[in-house]
Amino acid sequence: MIAMIKKAHFHWLKAEPTLIEEIAACGFFISVTPEVCYRQRDRKLLSHVPIGQLLLETDGPWPFAGPFADVPTPPLLLCHSLREVALFYHQDMKTAANTIVANTKRLYG
């Protein structure tokens, strides 16, 4: 059945590394939220996802913790997530942003 699926977006995925790797091996997209800025679990997820399959989201409105406690969740929070992603993948923000935008266009057109 999974071979029939051409594109998929795993929204705010919380899964074991082996499942994340299987999803990535299928070429599907996985997104992270601003939690990537302060949760180790979300940073570990990045180590199993090629940047060419990564998407960003705010999932707003959602009450985040950490540095975003009591802060509304507008799209501007994506800048914080992008900074973390760029650091993780050892890229400048512009390169990481271009990749994320290209990923979004490949998935959603």
N, C-alpha and C positions, 0 to 999 in steps of 0.2 A: 504494500500500500504506500509506504513512504517514497518509493521510487516514482510514483505518480505525481507527487507533490513537487512542483517546480520552484516555488518561492514560499518562504514562511518567515514571519517575524516573531521571535520569542520575546515577548514583552516582559520586562522586569523579572527575568528568569532567576529563580532560586533553585538550583539543582546541584547534584553531586558532579564533581569534575568529569567523571567518565561519561555521564549523560551530556554534559556541555560539549565535550569533545566529539561525541557522536553527532550532535546537532551541527556543530561546526564542520565536521567531515562531510555532511550532506550539502554544505554550501548555504545553509540557512543563516538568517540574520538574528543577532541577539542585541538587545538594548540594555543600557544601564541608565540609572537615574542619578540625581545629585548625591545619593548615598555613596557613590563611588569616591566622593571627597572625604568621607570619614569612616566608612565601614570596611574592615579588612576583608570580609566575605565578598564584597563587590569588587575590590581590587584583585582578589585571587581569581575571580571570574575572568578578568581581563587576560590573565596568563593562559587561558584556554581558548581565547577567541582571537582570531587574526583581525587586525584593524580593518581589513577589507570586508569584514562581515559585521562590523560594529555599528550600532545606531545609538543616538542619545535621545532621552526623553525626560520630561519633568513629572509625568503622571499627575499633573496638578488638576484640581487642587488636592494636595496630599500633605498632611502635617509631618514634615521631616523633623529629624532630631539633629544633634550635633550643631554645627555652625548655622544651620538653617531652622533651628527651633523658633517657633512663633513668627516665621517669615512666610509671606504668601509664596505660592509656587508659580510664578510667571515664567514664560519661556526664557527670560534673562538668566535663570539659574543654569541654563545650558552652558553658559560661558565658564562657570565654575567646573562643571563636568568635563568640558573640553580641555581645560587646563590640566586636570588630573590625567586625562587620557593621553594628552600630548606628552606629559612627563613620563608616564608609564611606557609608552612606545618609543621614547627618545626622539620625539619629533617637535618641531616648532608648532605653535598653535595654528598658523595658517595652513601648513601641510596637513595636519590632523583634521582641521575643519574641511579642507577640500576633499579629503578621503571620506569623511562622514557624509558630506553633501552628496558625493558621487554614489555612495552606498544607498542613501535614501532614494535618489533618482532611479538607481538600478532596481530597487525593490518596488517603489510606488509609481515610478514613471514621471 
